[in-house]
Amino acid sequence: MAIVVNLDVMLAKRKLSSGELAAKVGITQANLSILKTGKAKAVRFSTLDAICKALDCQPGDILEYQKEEL
């Protein structure tokens, strides 16, 4: 997929664990893991909003488009 999730990078920059972020956002660690690994097919704007608030970042800090090689 051409969309890359850089959530691990932001967690490291903010010195926050996945468990702490999941608790702040109000989602399960399992769902956060699915998002972190790029296996999620969609993300709700409300979830993205909560993640950005918790990490004090912009959506572009978390989601990145990379052109796929053919």
PyMOL Python script that loads the backbone (N, CA, C, O; Angstrom):
from pymol import cmd

cmd.read_pdbstr("""\
ATOM      1  N   MET A   1       0.843  -1.183   0.000  1.00  0.00           N
ATOM      2  CA  MET A   1       0.000   0.000   0.000  1.00  0.00           C
ATOM      3  C   MET A   1       0.880   1.235   0.000  1.00  0.00           C
ATOM      4  O   MET A   1       1.968   1.218   0.575  1.00  0.00           O
ATOM      5  N   ALA A   2       0.439   2.272  -0.616  1.00  0.00           N
ATOM      6  CA  ALA A   2       1.217   3.490  -0.768  1.00  0.00           C
ATOM      7  C   ALA A   2       1.150   4.407   0.456  1.00  0.00           C
ATOM      8  O   ALA A   2       1.916   5.366   0.548  1.00  0.00           O
ATOM      9  N   ILE A   3       0.257   4.126   1.383  1.00  0.00           N
ATOM     10  CA  ILE A   3       0.160   4.932   2.603  1.00  0.00           C
ATOM     11  C   ILE A   3       0.992   4.266   3.693  1.00  0.00           C
ATOM     12  O   ILE A   3       0.782   3.098   4.023  1.00  0.00           O
ATOM     13  N   VAL A   4       1.931   5.015   4.244  1.00  0.00           N
ATOM     14  CA  VAL A   4       2.810   4.507   5.289  1.00  0.00           C
ATOM     15  C   VAL A   4       2.409   5.168   6.610  1.00  0.00           C
ATOM     16  O   VAL A   4       2.188   6.378   6.660  1.00  0.00           O
ATOM     17  N   VAL A   5       2.317   4.377   7.667  1.00  0.00           N
ATOM     18  CA  VAL A   5       1.965   4.887   8.991  1.00  0.00           C
ATOM     19  C   VAL A   5       3.248   5.022   9.813  1.00  0.00           C
ATOM     20  O   VAL A   5       3.935   4.035  10.076  1.00  0.00           O
ATOM     21  N   ASN A   6       3.557   6.247  10.210  1.00  0.00           N
ATOM     22  CA  ASN A   6       4.774   6.543  10.979  1.00  0.00           C
ATOM     23  C   ASN A   6       4.469   6.753  12.460  1.00  0.00           C
ATOM     24  O   ASN A   6       5.074   7.607  13.108  1.00  0.00           O
ATOM     25  N   LEU A   7       3.554   5.991  12.981  1.00  0.00           N
ATOM     26  CA  LEU A   7       3.149   6.158  14.376  1.00  0.00           C
ATOM     27  C   LEU A   7       4.286   5.810  15.336  1.00  0.00           C
ATOM     28  O   LEU A   7       4.442   6.467  16.366  1.00  0.00           O
ATOM     29  N   ASP A   8       5.074   4.796  15.017  1.00  0.00           N
ATOM     30  CA  ASP A   8       6.206   4.433  15.875  1.00  0.00           C
ATOM     31  C   ASP A   8       7.202   5.578  16.012  1.00  0.00           C
ATOM     32  O   ASP A   8       7.762   5.801  17.085  1.00  0.00           O
ATOM     33  N   VAL A   9       7.416   6.297  14.921  1.00  0.00           N
ATOM     34  CA  VAL A   9       8.345   7.421  14.933  1.00  0.00           C
ATOM     35  C   VAL A   9       7.852   8.500  15.896  1.00  0.00           C
ATOM     36  O   VAL A   9       8.623   9.025  16.699  1.00  0.00           O
ATOM     37  N   MET A  10       6.564   8.824  15.809  1.00  0.00           N
ATOM     38  CA  MET A  10       6.005   9.858  16.685  1.00  0.00           C
ATOM     39  C   MET A  10       5.982   9.405  18.144  1.00  0.00           C
ATOM     40  O   MET A  10       6.216  10.205  19.050  1.00  0.00           O
ATOM     41  N   LEU A  11       5.699   8.124  18.371  1.00  0.00           N
ATOM     42  CA  LEU A  11       5.729   7.614  19.749  1.00  0.00           C
ATOM     43  C   LEU A  11       7.131   7.749  20.334  1.00  0.00           C
ATOM     44  O   LEU A  11       7.288   8.140  21.490  1.00  0.00           O
ATOM     45  N   ALA A  12       8.137   7.429  19.546  1.00  0.00           N
ATOM     46  CA  ALA A  12       9.522   7.542  20.018  1.00  0.00           C
ATOM     47  C   ALA A  12       9.892   8.998  20.279  1.00  0.00           C
ATOM     48  O   ALA A  12      10.534   9.305  21.284  1.00  0.00           O
ATOM     49  N   LYS A  13       9.491   9.897  19.381  1.00  0.00           N
ATOM     50  CA  LYS A  13       9.793  11.316  19.560  1.00  0.00           C
ATOM     51  C   LYS A  13       9.156  11.866  20.825  1.00  0.00           C
ATOM     52  O   LYS A  13       9.744  12.707  21.506  1.00  0.00           O
ATOM     53  N   ARG A  14       7.961  11.396  21.140  1.00  0.00           N
ATOM     54  CA  ARG A  14       7.232  11.892  22.316  1.00  0.00           C
ATOM     55  C   ARG A  14       7.508  11.067  23.569  1.00  0.00           C
ATOM     56  O   ARG A  14       6.986  11.366  24.643  1.00  0.00           O
ATOM     57  N   LYS A  15       8.339  10.018  23.428  1.00  0.00           N
ATOM     58  CA  LYS A  15       8.690   9.127  24.545  1.00  0.00           C
ATOM     59  C   LYS A  15       7.432   8.573  25.228  1.00  0.00           C
ATOM     60  O   LYS A  15       7.276   8.627  26.448  1.00  0.00           O
ATOM     61  N   LEU A  16       6.548   8.040  24.382  1.00  0.00           N
ATOM     62  CA  LEU A  16       5.263   7.514  24.846  1.00  0.00           C
ATOM     63  C   LEU A  16       5.155   6.064  24.398  1.00  0.00           C
ATOM     64  O   LEU A  16       5.566   5.725  23.288  1.00  0.00           O
ATOM     65  N   SER A  17       4.608   5.213  25.244  1.00  0.00           N
ATOM     66  CA  SER A  17       4.425   3.807  24.868  1.00  0.00           C
ATOM     67  C   SER A  17       3.095   3.637  24.141  1.00  0.00           C
ATOM     68  O   SER A  17       2.210   4.490  24.216  1.00  0.00           O
ATOM     69  N   SER A  18       2.980   2.523  23.444  1.00  0.00           N
ATOM     70  CA  SER A  18       1.733   2.221  22.735  1.00  0.00           C
ATOM     71  C   SER A  18       0.576   2.117  23.718  1.00  0.00           C
ATOM     72  O   SER A  18      -0.528   2.582  23.432  1.00  0.00           O
ATOM     73  N   GLY A  19       0.822   1.514  24.865  1.00  0.00           N
ATOM     74  CA  GLY A  19      -0.219   1.364  25.877  1.00  0.00           C
ATOM     75  C   GLY A  19      -0.710   2.695  26.403  1.00  0.00           C
ATOM     76  O   GLY A  19      -1.908   2.893  26.603  1.00  0.00           O
ATOM     77  N   GLU A  20       0.227   3.610  26.628  1.00  0.00           N
ATOM     78  CA  GLU A  20      -0.146   4.946  27.104  1.00  0.00           C
ATOM     79  C   GLU A  20      -0.964   5.686  26.050  1.00  0.00           C
ATOM     80  O   GLU A  20      -1.958   6.337  26.373  1.00  0.00           O
ATOM     81  N   LEU A  21      -0.545   5.583  24.787  1.00  0.00           N
ATOM     82  CA  LEU A  21      -1.283   6.251  23.719  1.00  0.00           C
ATOM     83  C   LEU A  21      -2.676   5.657  23.570  1.00  0.00           C
ATOM     84  O   LEU A  21      -3.652   6.394  23.425  1.00  0.00           O
ATOM     85  N   ALA A  22      -2.777   4.338  23.603  1.00  0.00           N
ATOM     86  CA  ALA A  22      -4.083   3.680  23.488  1.00  0.00           C
ATOM     87  C   ALA A  22      -5.020   4.162  24.588  1.00  0.00           C
ATOM     88  O   ALA A  22      -6.195   4.426  24.331  1.00  0.00           O
ATOM     89  N   ALA A  23      -4.511   4.279  25.805  1.00  0.00           N
ATOM     90  CA  ALA A  23      -5.336   4.742  26.928  1.00  0.00           C
ATOM     91  C   ALA A  23      -5.775   6.197  26.719  1.00  0.00           C
ATOM     92  O   ALA A  23      -6.929   6.539  26.976  1.00  0.00           O
ATOM     93  N   LYS A  24      -4.853   7.053  26.253  1.00  0.00           N
ATOM     94  CA  LYS A  24      -5.194   8.461  26.032  1.00  0.00           C
ATOM     95  C   LYS A  24      -6.222   8.632  24.914  1.00  0.00           C
ATOM     96  O   LYS A  24      -7.095   9.497  24.980  1.00  0.00           O
ATOM     97  N   VAL A  25      -6.099   7.786  23.883  1.00  0.00           N
ATOM     98  CA  VAL A  25      -6.971   7.903  22.714  1.00  0.00           C
ATOM     99  C   VAL A  25      -8.313   7.218  22.949  1.00  0.00           C
ATOM    100  O   VAL A  25      -9.332   7.614  22.384  1.00  0.00           O
ATOM    101  N   GLY A  26      -8.300   6.184  23.790  1.00  0.00           N
ATOM    102  CA  GLY A  26      -9.540   5.456  24.066  1.00  0.00           C
ATOM    103  C   GLY A  26      -9.787   4.318  23.086  1.00  0.00           C
ATOM    104  O   GLY A  26     -10.933   3.992  22.777  1.00  0.00           O
ATOM    105  N   ILE A  27      -8.693   3.707  22.593  1.00  0.00           N
ATOM    106  CA  ILE A  27      -8.832   2.531  21.741  1.00  0.00           C
ATOM    107  C   ILE A  27      -8.024   1.394  22.361  1.00  0.00           C
ATOM    108  O   ILE A  27      -7.188   1.618  23.237  1.00  0.00           O
ATOM    109  N   THR A  28      -8.281   0.185  21.900  1.00  0.00           N
ATOM    110  CA  THR A  28      -7.553  -0.960  22.446  1.00  0.00           C
ATOM    111  C   THR A  28      -6.129  -0.985  21.904  1.00  0.00           C
ATOM    112  O   THR A  28      -5.841  -0.421  20.848  1.00  0.00           O
ATOM    113  N   GLN A  29      -5.245  -1.649  22.642  1.00  0.00           N
ATOM    114  CA  GLN A  29      -3.875  -1.799  22.177  1.00  0.00           C
ATOM    115  C   GLN A  29      -3.837  -2.615  20.894  1.00  0.00           C
ATOM    116  O   GLN A  29      -2.986  -2.385  20.035  1.00  0.00           O
ATOM    117  N   ALA A  30      -4.754  -3.568  20.760  1.00  0.00           N
ATOM    118  CA  ALA A  30      -4.820  -4.389  19.547  1.00  0.00           C
ATOM    119  C   ALA A  30      -5.145  -3.526  18.331  1.00  0.00           C
ATOM    120  O   ALA A  30      -4.516  -3.670  17.282  1.00  0.00           O
ATOM    121  N   ASN A  31      -6.113  -2.637  18.465  1.00  0.00           N
ATOM    122  CA  ASN A  31      -6.466  -1.763  17.343  1.00  0.00           C
ATOM    123  C   ASN A  31      -5.340  -0.777  17.031  1.00  0.00           C
ATOM    124  O   ASN A  31      -5.097  -0.463  15.865  1.00  0.00           O
ATOM    125  N   LEU A  32      -4.663  -0.297  18.049  1.00  0.00           N
ATOM    126  CA  LEU A  32      -3.532   0.602  17.828  1.00  0.00           C
ATOM    127  C   LEU A  32      -2.406  -0.142  17.107  1.00  0.00           C
ATOM    128  O   LEU A  32      -1.745   0.420  16.234  1.00  0.00           O
ATOM    129  N   SER A  33      -2.194  -1.388  17.470  1.00  0.00           N
ATOM    130  CA  SER A  33      -1.172  -2.210  16.823  1.00  0.00           C
ATOM    131  C   SER A  33      -1.483  -2.418  15.344  1.00  0.00           C
ATOM    132  O   SER A  33      -0.586  -2.363  14.502  1.00  0.00           O
ATOM    133  N   ILE A  34      -2.752  -2.657  15.032  1.00  0.00           N
ATOM    134  CA  ILE A  34      -3.169  -2.825  13.640  1.00  0.00           C
ATOM    135  C   ILE A  34      -2.883  -1.544  12.856  1.00  0.00           C
ATOM    136  O   ILE A  34      -2.435  -1.600  11.710  1.00  0.00           O
ATOM    137  N   LEU A  35      -3.138  -0.412  13.464  1.00  0.00           N
ATOM    138  CA  LEU A  35      -2.868   0.867  12.815  1.00  0.00           C
ATOM    139  C   LEU A  35      -1.366   1.083  12.649  1.00  0.00           C
ATOM    140  O   LEU A  35      -0.915   1.503  11.583  1.00  0.00           O
ATOM    141  N   LYS A  36      -0.589   0.800  13.695  1.00  0.00           N
ATOM    142  CA  LYS A  36       0.858   1.006  13.659  1.00  0.00           C
ATOM    143  C   LYS A  36       1.538   0.170  12.589  1.00  0.00           C
ATOM    144  O   LYS A  36       2.484   0.629  11.948  1.00  0.00           O
ATOM    145  N   THR A  37       1.067  -1.045  12.392  1.00  0.00           N
ATOM    146  CA  THR A  37       1.708  -1.939  11.427  1.00  0.00           C
ATOM    147  C   THR A  37       1.251  -1.700   9.996  1.00  0.00           C
ATOM    148  O   THR A  37       1.739  -2.348   9.070  1.00  0.00           O
ATOM    149  N   GLY A  38       0.325  -0.781   9.810  1.00  0.00           N
ATOM    150  CA  GLY A  38      -0.153  -0.476   8.475  1.00  0.00           C
ATOM    151  C   GLY A  38      -1.161  -1.467   7.932  1.00  0.00           C
ATOM    152  O   GLY A  38      -1.445  -1.471   6.735  1.00  0.00           O
ATOM    153  N   LYS A  39      -1.705  -2.310   8.800  1.00  0.00           N
ATOM    154  CA  LYS A  39      -2.669  -3.321   8.372  1.00  0.00           C
ATOM    155  C   LYS A  39      -4.110  -2.820   8.392  1.00  0.00           C
ATOM    156  O   LYS A  39      -5.018  -3.510   7.927  1.00  0.00           O
ATOM    157  N   ALA A  40      -4.315  -1.629   8.926  1.00  0.00           N
ATOM    158  CA  ALA A  40      -5.663  -1.063   8.988  1.00  0.00           C
ATOM    159  C   ALA A  40      -6.121  -0.668   7.588  1.00  0.00           C
ATOM    160  O   ALA A  40      -5.345  -0.122   6.803  1.00  0.00           O
ATOM    161  N   LYS A  41      -7.366  -0.941   7.286  1.00  0.00           N
ATOM    162  CA  LYS A  41      -7.931  -0.572   5.988  1.00  0.00           C
ATOM    163  C   LYS A  41      -8.480   0.856   6.023  1.00  0.00           C
ATOM    164  O   LYS A  41      -8.658   1.479   4.976  1.00  0.00           O
ATOM    165  N   ALA A  42      -8.747   1.371   7.218  1.00  0.00           N
ATOM    166  CA  ALA A  42      -9.304   2.712   7.375  1.00  0.00           C
ATOM    167  C   ALA A  42      -8.986   3.213   8.780  1.00  0.00           C
ATOM    168  O   ALA A  42      -8.669   2.438   9.682  1.00  0.00           O
ATOM    169  N   VAL A  43      -9.081   4.520   8.937  1.00  0.00           N
ATOM    170  CA  VAL A  43      -8.953   5.120  10.266  1.00  0.00           C
ATOM    171  C   VAL A  43     -10.009   6.217  10.363  1.00  0.00           C
ATOM    172  O   VAL A  43     -10.166   7.021   9.445  1.00  0.00           O
ATOM    173  N   ARG A  44     -10.715   6.242  11.462  1.00  0.00           N
ATOM    174  CA  ARG A  44     -11.731   7.276  11.661  1.00  0.00           C
ATOM    175  C   ARG A  44     -11.055   8.611  11.927  1.00  0.00           C
ATOM    176  O   ARG A  44     -10.012   8.685  12.576  1.00  0.00           O
ATOM    177  N   PHE A  45     -11.673   9.659  11.410  1.00  0.00           N
ATOM    178  CA  PHE A  45     -11.131  10.984  11.667  1.00  0.00           C
ATOM    179  C   PHE A  45     -11.121  11.294  13.160  1.00  0.00           C
ATOM    180  O   PHE A  45     -10.218  11.979  13.640  1.00  0.00           O
ATOM    181  N   SER A  46     -12.099  10.806  13.891  1.00  0.00           N
ATOM    182  CA  SER A  46     -12.128  11.054  15.337  1.00  0.00           C
ATOM    183  C   SER A  46     -10.938  10.380  16.031  1.00  0.00           C
ATOM    184  O   SER A  46     -10.385  10.922  16.988  1.00  0.00           O
ATOM    185  N   THR A  47     -10.549   9.200  15.547  1.00  0.00           N
ATOM    186  CA  THR A  47      -9.386   8.508  16.103  1.00  0.00           C
ATOM    187  C   THR A  47      -8.109   9.244  15.726  1.00  0.00           C
ATOM    188  O   THR A  47      -7.233   9.438  16.569  1.00  0.00           O
ATOM    189  N   LEU A  48      -7.996   9.654  14.475  1.00  0.00           N
ATOM    190  CA  LEU A  48      -6.834  10.412  14.026  1.00  0.00           C
ATOM    191  C   LEU A  48      -6.722  11.724  14.801  1.00  0.00           C
ATOM    192  O   LEU A  48      -5.624  12.132  15.179  1.00  0.00           O
ATOM    193  N   ASP A  49      -7.848  12.381  15.034  1.00  0.00           N
ATOM    194  CA  ASP A  49      -7.878  13.617  15.819  1.00  0.00           C
ATOM    195  C   ASP A  49      -7.357  13.372  17.229  1.00  0.00           C
ATOM    196  O   ASP A  49      -6.543  14.144  17.736  1.00  0.00           O
ATOM    197  N   ALA A  50      -7.824  12.300  17.862  1.00  0.00           N
ATOM    198  CA  ALA A  50      -7.400  11.985  19.229  1.00  0.00           C
ATOM    199  C   ALA A  50      -5.915  11.639  19.288  1.00  0.00           C
ATOM    200  O   ALA A  50      -5.230  12.015  20.240  1.00  0.00           O
ATOM    201  N   ILE A  51      -5.413  10.931  18.286  1.00  0.00           N
ATOM    202  CA  ILE A  51      -3.988  10.592  18.238  1.00  0.00           C
ATOM    203  C   ILE A  51      -3.158  11.863  18.076  1.00  0.00           C
ATOM    204  O   ILE A  51      -2.144  12.038  18.752  1.00  0.00           O
ATOM    205  N   CYS A  52      -3.587  12.739  17.189  1.00  0.00           N
ATOM    206  CA  CYS A  52      -2.860  13.994  16.981  1.00  0.00           C
ATOM    207  C   CYS A  52      -2.862  14.863  18.233  1.00  0.00           C
ATOM    208  O   CYS A  52      -1.858  15.503  18.545  1.00  0.00           O
ATOM    209  N   LYS A  53      -3.974  14.889  18.947  1.00  0.00           N
ATOM    210  CA  LYS A  53      -4.032  15.652  20.204  1.00  0.00           C
ATOM    211  C   LYS A  53      -3.086  15.059  21.230  1.00  0.00           C
ATOM    212  O   LYS A  53      -2.350  15.790  21.893  1.00  0.00           O
ATOM    213  N   ALA A  54      -3.099  13.724  21.370  1.00  0.00           N
ATOM    214  CA  ALA A  54      -2.264  13.049  22.368  1.00  0.00           C
ATOM    215  C   ALA A  54      -0.776  13.204  22.060  1.00  0.00           C
ATOM    216  O   ALA A  54       0.040  13.316  22.975  1.00  0.00           O
ATOM    217  N   LEU A  55      -0.422  13.212  20.774  1.00  0.00           N
ATOM    218  CA  LEU A  55       0.986  13.307  20.385  1.00  0.00           C
ATOM    219  C   LEU A  55       1.414  14.725  20.023  1.00  0.00           C
ATOM    220  O   LEU A  55       2.580  14.968  19.713  1.00  0.00           O
ATOM    221  N   ASP A  56       0.460  15.663  20.065  1.00  0.00           N
ATOM    222  CA  ASP A  56       0.730  17.055  19.702  1.00  0.00           C
ATOM    223  C   ASP A  56       1.427  17.122  18.343  1.00  0.00           C
ATOM    224  O   ASP A  56       2.538  17.638  18.214  1.00  0.00           O
ATOM    225  N   CYS A  57       0.734  16.580  17.328  1.00  0.00           N
ATOM    226  CA  CYS A  57       1.305  16.539  15.981  1.00  0.00           C
ATOM    227  C   CYS A  57       0.217  16.751  14.936  1.00  0.00           C
ATOM    228  O   CYS A  57      -0.959  16.898  15.270  1.00  0.00           O
ATOM    229  N   GLN A  58       0.612  16.765  13.697  1.00  0.00           N
ATOM    230  CA  GLN A  58      -0.292  16.913  12.566  1.00  0.00           C
ATOM    231  C   GLN A  58      -0.529  15.543  11.929  1.00  0.00           C
ATOM    232  O   GLN A  58       0.314  14.656  12.064  1.00  0.00           O
ATOM    233  N   PRO A  59      -1.660  15.350  11.237  1.00  0.00           N
ATOM    234  CA  PRO A  59      -1.905  14.064  10.564  1.00  0.00           C
ATOM    235  C   PRO A  59      -0.770  13.674   9.610  1.00  0.00           C
ATOM    236  O   PRO A  59      -0.468  12.490   9.459  1.00  0.00           O
ATOM    237  N   GLY A  60      -0.148  14.656   8.972  1.00  0.00           N
ATOM    238  CA  GLY A  60       0.960  14.382   8.061  1.00  0.00           C
ATOM    239  C   GLY A  60       2.205  13.861   8.759  1.00  0.00           C
ATOM    240  O   GLY A  60       3.088  13.294   8.116  1.00  0.00           O
ATOM    241  N   ASP A  61       2.281  14.052  10.077  1.00  0.00           N
ATOM    242  CA  ASP A  61       3.398  13.485  10.842  1.00  0.00           C
ATOM    243  C   ASP A  61       3.213  11.977  11.026  1.00  0.00           C
ATOM    244  O   ASP A  61       4.177  11.248  11.262  1.00  0.00           O
ATOM    245  N   ILE A  62       1.976  11.526  10.915  1.00  0.00           N
ATOM    246  CA  ILE A  62       1.651  10.118  11.147  1.00  0.00           C
ATOM    247  C   ILE A  62       1.457   9.359   9.840  1.00  0.00           C
ATOM    248  O   ILE A  62       1.920   8.227   9.702  1.00  0.00           O
ATOM    249  N   LEU A  63       0.777   9.977   8.887  1.00  0.00           N
ATOM    250  CA  LEU A  63       0.461   9.324   7.618  1.00  0.00           C
ATOM    251  C   LEU A  63       1.300   9.933   6.494  1.00  0.00           C
ATOM    252  O   LEU A  63       1.439  11.152   6.396  1.00  0.00           O
ATOM    253  N   GLU A  64       1.849   9.074   5.663  1.00  0.00           N
ATOM    254  CA  GLU A  64       2.711   9.520   4.575  1.00  0.00           C
ATOM    255  C   GLU A  64       2.369   8.735   3.307  1.00  0.00           C
ATOM    256  O   GLU A  64       2.103   7.534   3.363  1.00  0.00           O
ATOM    257  N   TYR A  65       2.379   9.420   2.179  1.00  0.00           N
ATOM    258  CA  TYR A  65       2.144   8.756   0.890  1.00  0.00           C
ATOM    259  C   TYR A  65       3.489   8.492   0.237  1.00  0.00           C
ATOM    260  O   TYR A  65       4.295   9.408   0.074  1.00  0.00           O
ATOM    261  N   GLN A  66       3.734   7.239  -0.138  1.00  0.00           N
ATOM    262  CA  GLN A  66       4.930   6.882  -0.887  1.00  0.00           C
ATOM    263  C   GLN A  66       4.514   6.207  -2.169  1.00  0.00           C
ATOM    264  O   GLN A  66       3.781   5.218  -2.152  1.00  0.00           O
ATOM    265  N   LYS A  67       4.976   6.733  -3.267  1.00  0.00           N
ATOM    266  CA  LYS A  67       4.631   6.179  -4.563  1.00  0.00           C
ATOM    267  C   LYS A  67       5.163   4.750  -4.667  1.00  0.00           C
ATOM    268  O   LYS A  67       6.320   4.481  -4.344  1.00  0.00           O
ATOM    269  N   GLU A  68       4.303   3.844  -5.119  1.00  0.00           N
ATOM    270  CA  GLU A  68       4.697   2.444  -5.250  1.00  0.00           C
ATOM    271  C   GLU A  68       5.479   2.247  -6.539  1.00  0.00           C
ATOM    272  O   GLU A  68       5.156   2.826  -7.577  1.00  0.00           O
ATOM    273  N   GLU A  69       6.501   1.430  -6.454  1.00  0.00           N
ATOM    274  CA  GLU A  69       7.282   1.076  -7.634  1.00  0.00           C
ATOM    275  C   GLU A  69       6.548   0.006  -8.407  1.00  0.00           C
ATOM    276  O   GLU A  69       6.024  -0.938  -7.816  1.00  0.00           O
ATOM    277  N   LEU A  70       6.503   0.136  -9.715  1.00  0.00           N
ATOM    278  CA  LEU A  70       5.827  -0.857 -10.560  1.00  0.00           C
ATOM    279  C   LEU A  70       6.798  -1.841 -11.144  1.00  0.00           C
ATOM    280  O   LEU A  70       6.396  -2.743 -11.878  1.00  0.00           O
TER     281      LEU A  70
END
""", "prot")
cmd.dss("prot")
cmd.show_as("cartoon", "prot")
cmd.util.cbc("prot")
cmd.orient("prot")
